[in-house]
């Protein structure tokens, strides 16, 4: 075996192992490992110290007797490469227009040491076709350039109908790793444009692309240790406005919803140190920073997502470990209503070292269900010590934080409120319609959502369904769709309690909505064999 890393060897039986190390330029270690197994039960385990690197293996016997991985795959020859990866964010979209999901995967950078190695590194792009899956990252130009990739998402930032990729490269440790913006060209290759577009931030942060104001192009909301930036594309590049300079809190998530129920989108910055709320000022296209506690929301969280749990048209905030915070009709404050996801009371919040939560309608009944992942440590005081340490506390000693991950699924019951779910279909290079803004009016109440509003992942993206709770309204009076790369369109009088597939009419004159629920039928008066259609 040959690889560019030092290794740790573990052996069983009478296995013979010879390890030869050599020093290469830039302090890179080259290791050659030769071993001999002569008796049943002999075994060698090789653990690279730099694990996300290629390993060359030459065993010199029948490849049919060689098995790689848990699925025992045999290589084509006795000499082969295993390219180890350190995968982080995954971004899903159908960029081939064939109805099959494709996925971009960004990898880490060996603790900022990737550029030292005399190898070519790229992020992966798996294209799924009728004959299987192809990985084309190197061919299409997704070069790493030392980026320790974290969060990743597709976006059509310039409205050309082709999906681009934005990647976070900054980490909590200070290092110059500018974010990447891979712009897709007409031939399907990508060019890096973050510096040219003014979006090459170098700090650890979280982002959301969203059409805030119903304009043709989405804005970038970027939250890092300096504050919240709202970036709007100008003639030559993006112009960014910084709304608060807090300089003490690296966010774990950035969630967008209409926090104050005034008809526009606001931002909730999640941090295990200090949450922040940014409310839009009516009609001014500006944000104002608000302490979440003045709204009845928690001061800090490990994770948080907005979700309309009861389909009444008002989002609740599900925080970990704080539970559910709801806003009542006519009130300006949120209040805690239910502690959810802590093992039915068997866990203390102080036992959580980390947490993840995401909500989706998993069984198609109109009610959102939850997937929760909790990292549980045995001693409740550990998280308290950790929080104190991260806030500057230097006394005492913090214990190890590697707990046990526990996964659970919560299925929510259906109630009497009505609902609407949408799967939007965009252009052939952006079939998930990423960047599309949707506004509905039902029972006199306007609501604004966007493709990606339901995302709950820390680094990944791909939950493209759009959800609306309608309360007692049995139909949607108006549904306005603002595409990122086409004129807006409107649908009227959509019956509630259905999942619709919404796409543009082929002649560009409007939208078509096709009921996707088994047994659903289009509304009378505006229906044909293709579904529901209305002019834009």
N, C-alpha and C positions, 0 to 999 in steps of 0.2 A: 504494500500500500504506500502511496505517496500523497502528501498533503502539505499545505503551508500553515502549519500550526504545531505547537508542542502538544503532546498527548499524554494521557494517563492510562497505564496498562493494568488490567485486571485479568488474572488467568486462573484456570482450574485444571487439575490433573497434572500431567507431565508436559504440558505445552512449552515449546521452546520459542522464545521471542527475542529478536534482535532489533534495537532501535538505533538509527543513525540520524543525528541532527546536523544541519548546516546553517550558517548565518548568511542571509542574503541582504542586499541593499535595503536601507530604511528599517533595519532591525526585524525583518521578516524571517521567521524560522521555517526551514524546509525539513520535513521529517520523512524518512523512509522506514518502513516497518516490515520485517520479514518474520514469518512464524511457521512452525511445523507442529502439526497435530498427528500423533502416532497411535493413540489408544482411544477406545470409546470413553466418552466423558471428558476428553480434553476440550478446552474452550479458551478463547481469548476475547476479551472485551477491550476496545480501544475508544477512549473518550477524548475528543479534541478539546483543547482549551478555547480555541476559536472555532465554534461549531458550525457556523453558517458559511462554509467554504466547500469547494469541490474536493472529492477524494477519488484518486485513481486506484483502481483495484485490478490486480493481475494474479489470478489463482492458478492458471495453467492446467486446468482439467475441464472435463465435459461441462458446459454451462447448464445442461439439464440437471446437474447435481448441485447447482448454486441457487439459493433462494434469497431474495431481497425483500425486506419489509414484512409486515404482519400478514400480508396476503400471499407471501411466498412466490413472488414473481421471479421467473428465471430470465437472466439477460440473454442477448443473442450470441454473445461471445464471452470467453473467460476473462477478457480484459475489457473493463468498462469503467464509467465514471458515475459516481453518486454526487449530485450537486445539492449539498445541504443548503437550506434556506432559513431565514429568520423572518417569517411572514408576519405582517401586522394588519394593515387595513385592506379590506376587500371592497371593491366598488362594482356593483352589478348593473348591467344595462344590455339591451339588445341593440348593438351598434351595426349589425349586419342586415337588419330588416327582414330576417327570415323567421321570426317568431321564437327563436331560441336564445336563452340568456347567455351573455358573454360576461367575463369577469376580469377586472384588473386587480392585481395583488401587488402591494408595495412591501418591500422587505427592509430590515434594519441595516445598520452600517458598522457592525462590530465595534460598538462603543466609539464611534467616530474614527476608526482605524481603517476603514475600507479603502481609502485612497492610497494607502501604503502598499497595497498588494498589486503585483504585476499581472492582473487579470482584468477582464472586461466584465462588468456587472450591469445588470439591467433589471427592471421590474417586469413582472410577468403579465401577459395578456392572453387569456385563454378564449379562443373563438370556437364556438360550438356549431358544428355543421352536420349534414346528413351522414357523413362518413366518420364522425367522431369529433374529437377535440384536438385543436392545434394550439401550441404555445408559440406566440409570434413577437414577444416583447423586444427581442434583439433586432428583428427584421424591421419593425416599425419605428424604432428610434427611442424607446423608453429607457434611456441611459440613466444610471444612478447618480453619477457625479458626486458621490459621497453622501447622498441624502439618507439619513436614518428615518425612513418613511414611517409615518404614524397614521393620521387620519387621511382618508382619500375619498373622493366623490367625483362623479361625472357632472358636467355642466356644459351647456351651450352658452358660453359667456358672450359671444359676439353675434349670436342670432343667425349663423350661417347654415343651420340645420344639421351640423355635425357635432357629435359629442366630444367634448374636451375633458381633461382630467386635472383636478387640483389636488396637490399633495402637501401635507404638513411635514416639514423636515426638522423643525426645532424640537429640542428636548429641554427638560428642566435644567440640565447642566448647560452652562453658557458655552456655546460654540457657534461658529459662523456656518450655519447650514441653511441657506435660503430655501423657502418653499418653492415648489415647482408647479408650473402651469403648462401642461402638454396640450398644445393646440393641434387639432386634427386637420390635416390637409386633404384636398380632394382625392388623392390617391390612397388614403387610409393610413399614411405615415403621420408621425407627430414631430413637432418642433417645440422646444422649450421657450416660453414667452413670459415667465414670471417677472424677470428684471425689466424687460421692455414694457410690460403693462403696469409696472409699479406695484406688484403684489409679492415681491420676494422677501417676505418677512422672515426673520432669522430666529425668532423666539418660539418657545413652546406655547401653543395656543389651540383654539378650536374655531371652526368656521361653519357658516351656513350660507349657501347661495339661495337667494329668494327675491322674487319680484315684489318689492315693498309697495310700490305705488301704481301698479298697472301699466308700467311702461314696457316697451318691447324687450328690454334687456334686464337681466337680473342684477341685483346688487350683491356685493360680498360683505357679510358681517363677520368680522374677525375679532375674537376676544383673546387677549394674552395677559401677561403680567403688567402691561402698561395701561390697559383699559379696553374699551370697545371701539372699534373702528367700523364705520360704514363707508364702503368704497363704491363709487358710481363711475361708470365708464364715460370718459370724455372723448374728445376728438382723437387724441393720440394715445392716451393711457388713462388708467383709473385715478380718480381723485378721492382721497380718503380723509374723513373727518374723525378725530379722536374725541370721544365724549366724556371720558373720565381718565384721570391719570392716577391710578391707585397704587401701582408699583409694589404690591405685596401679595398678590394672589394669582397663581396660575390656575386657570379653569380646568375642570374635568369634562364639562359639556356646555353647549350653547343651544338653548331651546327657544323656539319662536312660537308665539301664539298671541291672541288678543287678550292680554292680561287684564286690562281695565274695562273690557267689554264696550269699547267705543267705536268699533268697526274697522280698526286698523291693526297692524301687526306690531307687537312689542317683543323685547328680548329678555330672556332670563338666563343669566350667567351662573352656572353651577360651579361651586368650589367647596372643597373640604375645609377651607379656611374662612371664606367670606362670600356668600352669594350676593348677586346684585341684580336689580331690575332696571331696565331701560324702557321707558314709556315714550311713545310717539306723541309729540305735541300736535294737536288737531290742525290739519291743513298747512303745517309749516315744514314738513319733511325734515324734522329734527327730533332728536331724542333728549330726554332728561333723565338723569340718574336718580333712582329712588332706593332707599333702604328697604329691603323686602319685609323687615319686621313691621314697618309702618303700614304694610298691607296685610299683615297677619300671616306672612309666609316665613319659612325658617331661615335662620341666619347662615347656616352652612349645611351642606349635604354631600354625601358620597356620590350620589347620582340622583337625577330627577327627570321626569318626562311629563308633558301635558297630555291628558287623555280625557275625553268626554265619557266617563264611566257609565252614566245613566241615560245618555242620549237626550239630554234636555237642552242641548245647544250651548252649554257653558262648559269649558274645559276645567277639569280638576287637575291639581298638581300632585303627582305621586313622587314622593321623595324617599330616599333610603339614607338613614333609617327612620325618618320622621313620620312616614305614612301618608295618608291622603288629606289634602287641603282643598276645601270646596268653598265656592262663593255663592251665597244665597241670593235669590231674586231681590233686587232693590237695595242690596248691601254693597258697600264699597270695600269691605274687608273679607279676607279669606279666614277660615277657621279649620282647625284639625277635626276631622270627622271619623277617621278610622285608621288604626295602625295595621298595616297589611304587609305580609311577606316575612315576618320574623318567627316562623315556625309555630304559629298559633299561641304565641306568648311564651314559648319555651326558650327563646333566645333573648339576651339582653342586647340593646343597641350598641353597647360598648364592646361586644364581642365581634363586631364587624370590622375587618381590616379593609374591605373593599366591597363593592356591590355593583350589579348591573340590572337594569330592568327595561323591558320593551313590551309594548302592547299591540296586539293584532287580533282581528276577528278570525280565529283559527278554524271554527266550525261552520262559518257562514250563516249564523243566526242573527247577525246584526249587533251583537254585544261584543265588545273588545275583551280579549283574554290576555293574560300576562305570562311572560317567561321571566323568572327571577334567578339570578346567580349571586349567591352570597359567599364571600370569603370569610370564614368563621375561624377565629382564634380561640384557644381554650380559656384564656384568662381575660376577664372583662377590662382590667386596667390597662391592657396593652394599647388599645386604640387611644385612650386618654393620654398615655405617655407619648404616643406618636404625634397626636395633634399638638401637644405642648411643645414637643421638639421642633415641629415644623413652624411653629409660631415664634421661634427664637429661644425657647427654653433650653438652658444648658445644664441644669441640675438633674441628678438622677440618671437612670439608665433605661433606655427603651429596649424592649424585648424584640425577638425576631417577629417579622410580620407575615411570614409565609404560612397562611392558614389552610384550611380545607375548603375547597369550592363545593358548594351544594346547589344543585339545580332543581327548580320546582316550576310547575305550571299551574296557574290559577284560572279556572273557567268561570266566567261571570254569568249570572242568570239573566234571562231576558225580562224586560219590564214592558209597561204599556206604551212607552214613548216610541216615536217613529224614528227612522234613520235612513241614511243614503250613503252608499259606497260607490266610488268611481275608480275604474282603471282607465287611465288615459293612454291613447295610442298616438305617438308623434310621428316624426319623419323617419324614413328608413335608417338614418344614421343615429337616431335618438328615439327609438320606439317607446321607451318608458316615459317620454315627454318630460324629462327632467327640466326644471325651470318654469313649468307651467303654473300659473296662478288661477285659482278657481274661487268665484264668489257666488254664494247662493242666498236667496231670500225665500224664507218659508215662515208663514204665520206672521209676517211683518218684521221678522228678525233677520238682519243681514249677518252673514258669516264669511270669513275669508280663510282659505286654506291654500296650500301649494303642494306640488308633488315633492315629497320628502318631509312633509310636516309630521308624519308618523314615525320617523326614524327614532330609534332608541339605542343604537349601537354606539360604543365609545369611539371606535376608529373606522368602522365600516359603514356602507350605505347600500341600499337596495330595496327598502320597504317603500314602494312607490304608490301604494293604494291611498286614496284620499277619503277621509271619513267625515261625515256630518251627522250630528244628533239634531233631530227636528222637533223634539218635544211633542206637543199635541197636533202638530201640522201633518195632515195626511198626504200632502203633496208639496213639491218644490215649485214655487210660483215662477222664479227666475233662476237660471243657472248660467253664469257668465264665465267663459273660458278665455284666458289671455295666454295664447301660445307664445313661446320664446322666439319662434321663427316664422310666424304666420299671423294674419289678421285675427282679432278676437271674434268670438261668436257667442250666440245666446240660444238657450233652449228654454221653453216654457212648459208649465203644467206637467212636470214629471211625477208620476205616482211614487210614493215613498216605499220604504221597506224593501228595496231592491239594490242589487249590485248592477251597475251599468258599465259597459265598455263605451267610452266616448272617443270618437275620432273625427277628423276633418272630412267633410264631403269631398269626393274626388274632383269636383269642379271648383272647389275652393269657396263655395257659396255659403258655407255654414258648418254646423256640427251634426253628427249622427250619434245617437245614443242607443245601444243595443242592450236589452236586459240580459244579464248573464246568469240569473238565478234559474234553477230548474223549475219549469212550470210557469215562469213569469210571462206576461203578455204585454206588448206595448200599449201605451195609452191611446184611447180612441180620439179621433179628430186630428191627430198629428202623426199618425203612424203609417208606415208602409212595410213591405217585406224586409227592408233593411233596418228597421227600427224607428226611432224618433228623430225627426229632422226639423231644424228651424234655421232661418236665415241669420247671417251674422250682421 
